[in-house]
Amino acid sequence: MGMRCRWWLGMWLMGVCVAALGCGHFPLVIGSAPVPVPVPPWVSERMEEKFAHRLKERTPIMPPILPGAPLPTCEDPPTEEEIIRAISRPVRGVPYIYQEFRDNYTFVVEKIVDQIDPPTYIPLVGPAQVHHCHYKCTVFYTQRIRCDYPFPFTIVNERREEVYIDKDHIHLVAGPDEESLKAVTREFFGP
């Protein structure tokens, strides 16, 4: 068997392996050199959105409300990052054909609801109270729509969007005796 025939046989076997195992295991190969595969920039943005914030959106479980202590209030308003993630996204567009930009953000946050439900049983938590914290967030920004082809132009608009964000959390409820209350508090704050 000649050298050329062995080379083609090797390429054929590599193609069979790639087809059998899927393209995710081997890079695209032409000849003996790997070929870079272009990846659009929105792929990394999508992966960051998917994995970076998944633990932040869980409902926090707080220690019990002590008898005789003042009732807790909502002291954790939404951050600017949370508000921007909640509003509508700008259109992705095509570079130099149609692009949308947003600048000069201004945020106004208003507390709408601050109330604590009576104790109830919550699965996987036990006896607890839900503390409702609801906010109305108004975002003012400048929207620029830019087009460079076939006739270049830019449109600038002042925009306003409202989003409602819930930042509810749970307060555990200890038993009627003082020892169980101290044991739960010790769990949260240490000895």
N, C-alpha and C positions, 0 to 999 in steps of 0.2 A: 504494500500500500504506500502510495507516494505521500510526500509531506503535505501537499495541497489537499489531498483527500482526507488526511487525518485532521487538518484544520477545520474543514467543513463538517466532519463528523463531530468534532468537539463543539462547534457552534450550534449544531443541531441538538446535541445532548443538553447544552446549556439552555437552549430555547424550550426544550421539553421540561426541564426542571423549573424554569420560570413559569411556564404555563401550568404546571402541576401544583406548585406551591403558592402561586399568586405573585403579583408584581411588587407587593409590599416588602418581600423578603430580599429581593435583589434589585439593585439599581438598573435602569435601562442601559443595556450594553450593545454597542455597535462595534463589531470587530473585537478588539481586546481592551478598548478604553471605555470607561463609564461616561455616560452623557448626562450633564446636569439637566434636571427637570425644573422648569420655571414654576414658581408657586406665587399666586397673587398675594398682595399685601394683606387683604382682608382675612386670609386664613389664620394668620397669627393673632389678629384682633379677635376673631371668633373663638379661638382656643383660650385666649386670656379671659374673655367674658364667661366662657363655660366653666373654667376651673378656678379662677381667682376669687370669686365671690360666693361660692356655694355654701361655705360655712358661716358667712356673715348673716345670712337670712334666716337662721334658725331662731326659734323663740327662746330667749334666755329664761332660766329658772333662778329666781331670787330667793333669799332667805325669808322666813316668815315675818309677818308684821307683828311686832311685839305689842302686848296689851298695854294701854296707857301711853304709848308713843304716838307722835303725830303721824297721820296717814302720809304715805309717800306720794310725791308728785312726779309728773313726767319731767325729767330733767335731761333727757337725751334727745334733742331734736334731730331731725335728719341732717346729714352732712351734705355739702354741695355735691360730692361724688354720688351719693345715693339719689339726689334729686336729678342730676344729669342722666343717670342710668334709667330713671323712671320716665323721663319725657320722651317724646317721639324722636326717632333718629333722623339725622339728615340723609337725604337721598345719596346713594353711593356715586351714581353718575359715571361718566366716561371722561377721563382727562382731556382737556381742550375742547370737548364737545359740550358737556353740561356738567358743572360742578356746583355744589352748594356748600357754603361755609357759614359758621356761626361765631360771632365775636361779642364782646362786651356783655357778659352775663351779669345779671343782678338778681338776687334771690330775696324773696319775702316769705317768711315762715310764720304761720299762725297756728296756735294750738286750738283744736276744735273740741276734742273730748278728752277728759281726764277723769276716769271713774274706775272703781274697783267692784267687781262682781262679788256676790256672796260666795262662801266656800262651797265647792262641789268636788266630785271625784273625777279626776282626769286620768284616762288610761295611760300606763307607762310612767306616770308621775305620782299619782296618789291624790290625797286630799289637797286641794290648792285653790287659789283665787286668781282670776285673770284680771290683770290691770290693763285697761284699754287706754292707749295713747294715740290719738289720731291728729294728723297735721294737714293743713292746707298749704301747699307750697306754690307760690306764683313765681315764674321765671320770666324775666324780660331779657331779650337778646336782639342783636342785629343780625339779620339774615342777608347774606350776599349770594346771589345766583349769578354765575359767570359762564359765558359762552364765548368761545373764540372762533368757532367755525359755523357757518360760512361767513357770518357778519359778526365781528366782535362786539359784545355789549355786556354790561353788568347792571343788575337790578339790586338795589339796597332797600330792605324793608325792616321796620321795627316790629318785632313779634312779641307775643305774650302767650304763655302756656300755663295752665294750672294742673297740678297733680295732687292727689290725695294719698298720703303715705301713712300706713298703720305701723306703729312700733310697740305692739302689745308684748307684755311679758307676764310671767307666772310667779306668784308668791306662794311658797309652800304654806300649809296650815299644820301647825303642830297640835299634838293632843291637848286635852284640857289641863293636864298636870304640868308643873313648872319644869320637871326633869326632862321630859321629852322635848320641850321648847329649847332648853339649854343644849341638849344633844344635837338637835338639828342646827342650831346656831354655831356650835362648835365645828360641825362638819364643813360649814361654809367659811368660817373665819379662823379656824385653827384653835389650839388650846389657849 
